[in-house]
Amino acid sequence: MSIAFNLSSKQLRRAANLRDRIDKLEKQLAVILTSASEAPAKVAAKPVKPPRPKRKMSKAARAKMSAAAKKRWAKVKAAGKKSL
């Protein structure tokens, strides 16, 4: 407690406010952790959807997008800009 004697009243007030905030956050964490420990039983009852398969793009679609991007950049560079 020798540290408390060297602090100003402003510093003590800030320390007390921080302690209050820490206490509130610890209580919130306890609530979250207790509800999380109960949650797996509830979650297990729900059916889980399988993930969607990854969408694939055809070579023609990729080529079309590439050509459009090259056309946009050519237009930008022709205007003398370095970015869109």
C-alpha positions in Angstrom: 0.0 0.0 0.0 3.0 2.4 0.0 2.3 3.1 -3.6 -1.1 4.6 -2.8 0.5 7.2 -0.6 2.7 8.5 -3.5 -0.3 9.0 -5.8 -2.2 12.3 -6.3 -6.0 12.4 -5.8 -6.5 12.5 -9.6 -4.4 9.4 -10.0 -6.3 7.6 -7.2 -9.6 8.5 -8.8 -8.4 7.1 -12.2 -7.2 3.9 -10.5 -10.6 3.5 -8.7 -12.4 4.1 -12.0 -10.2 1.5 -13.8 -10.8 -1.0 -11.0 -14.6 -0.5 -11.3 -14.4 -1.1 -15.1 -12.2 -4.2 -14.6 -14.7 -5.6 -12.1 -17.7 -5.0 -14.5 -15.8 -6.6 -17.3 -14.9 -9.6 -15.2 -18.6 -10.0 -14.3 -19.5 -9.9 -18.0 -16.8 -12.4 -18.8 -18.1 -14.7 -16.1 -21.7 -14.5 -17.6 -20.4 -15.2 -21.1 -18.3 -18.2 -19.9 -21.1 -19.7 -17.9 -23.6 -19.3 -20.7 -20.9 -20.7 -23.1 -20.5 -23.8 -21.0 -24.3 -24.4 -21.2 -24.5 -23.6 -24.9 -22.9 -26.8 -26.4 -25.9 -28.9 -25.2 -28.3 -26.5 -27.0 -26.2 -26.2 -30.1 -25.8 -30.0 -30.4 -29.6 -30.3 -30.7 -29.6 -28.2 -33.9 -28.9 -29.8 -37.2 -25.8 -28.4 -38.9 -25.9 -27.5 -42.6 -23.1 -28.8 -44.7 -21.0 -26.1 -46.2 -21.8 -25.0 -49.8 -19.5 -26.2 -52.5 -17.0 -23.7 -53.8 -18.2 -21.9 -56.9 -16.1 -22.3 -59.9 -15.8 -19.9 -62.8 -15.3 -21.1 -66.4 -12.2 -20.2 -68.4 -14.4 -18.1 -70.7 -15.8 -16.0 -67.8 -12.3 -15.5 -66.4 -11.0 -14.4 -69.8 -13.9 -12.0 -70.2 -13.3 -10.4 -66.8 -9.6 -10.1 -67.5 -10.2 -8.4 -70.8 -12.6 -6.0 -69.1 -10.1 -5.2 -66.4 -7.3 -4.6 -69.0 -9.6 -2.3 -70.9 -10.4 -0.3 -67.7 -6.7 0.1 -66.8 -5.8 1.1 -70.4 -8.4 3.8 -70.2 -7.0 5.0 -66.8 -3.4 5.0 -68.0 -4.4 6.8 -71.2 -5.8 9.6 -69.0 -2.4 9.8 -67.3 -3.6 8.6 -63.9 -1.8 6.1 -61.7 -4.9 4.7 -59.9 -8.7 4.4 -60.4 
